[in-house]
Amino acid sequence: MTPLRQRMLDALILRGMAQRTQDAYIDAVARLARYCHRSPDTLSAEEVQGFLLYLLRERNRSRSTVNQYACAYRFLYASVLGLDGSSFQIPLAPAPQRLPEILPREELRRLFAVARSLKARTFLMLAYASGLRLSELCHLRVSDIDSASDRMCIRVEQGKGARDRYVPLASDTLHLLRAWWREGRPNLWLFRGATNFEQSMKIESAQRWYRSACAHAGITKRGGIHTLRHCYATHFLEAGVDLYSLTHWLGHSHVITTTRYLHLVRPDVPDGARRTPLALLNALEPAPPPPPA
């Protein structure tokens, strides 16, 4: 590890940056060094800007992706190298604000029905029924599920922003998890690794499950597995859940982040969804059993 890389990593850790942020920032700086064939601390602002233009024009990277790279470089040159932002400028441009595409309940039913195994189906259904982020789902422990009748919740430990929170657990979701426990017999991790049972499952595995299920279900809407979290938020609002509670369950820092889902709410919601607002799975039509593992 080069001294500069170690300095940047130390600065990220001292500021409490999440592991995924650390990895993304370090990777962005490494790509800059490879492109310029020089150490990043010897580059000018114009050379850094030239790499960002290359990503936009030649590599056709999205504006949000390029902005993430730019944030990494701002951190490197301002927080690590101590350069003045007014003289060493790394611009950020507004990224297009697009509303997420939401799967209707019929597509959700088809998606879950074609999941390749009980483990995959349980994971995808829990992603929808809990609204947890992908990394939070992959790191769920069996002990995080509180099934006591006067509690019924999922404990999310150190989610985004290094915050713990509790998410309500509906009875239909608990029934789903118990069926998975009887079949998979998870011990520590609710969804353990495919080869190493002492480790949690890989994020890439869940992403493959979602893409495969979408392909088999004929779902062409853009977006990855995070779409299920968007569906959770939108369907909860349609069912009458208040915005403040939903903000807390999603782990948003500000309620304004949650309000974007108000634009996706339909007025003509199925009656079943309104009668039992927490039981999102019960609002779906019954699906056939999954194929054998």
Protein Blocks (a to p, Z undefined) as FASTA:
>chain_A
ZZklmmmmmmmmmnopafklmmmmmmmmmmmmmmnopafklpcfklmmmmmmmmmmmnop
afklmmmmmmmmmmmmmmmnopafklmccddddddddddddddfklmmmmmmmpcbfklm
mmmmmmmmnopafklmmmpcfklpccbfklopaddehiehiiacdddddfklmmmmmmmm
mmnopaklmbdcfklmkbccdfklmmmmmmmmmmmnopabgcdfklmmmmmmmmmmmnop
afklmmmmnopabfklmmmmmmmpcfbdcfklmmmmmlmmlmpccddddddZZ
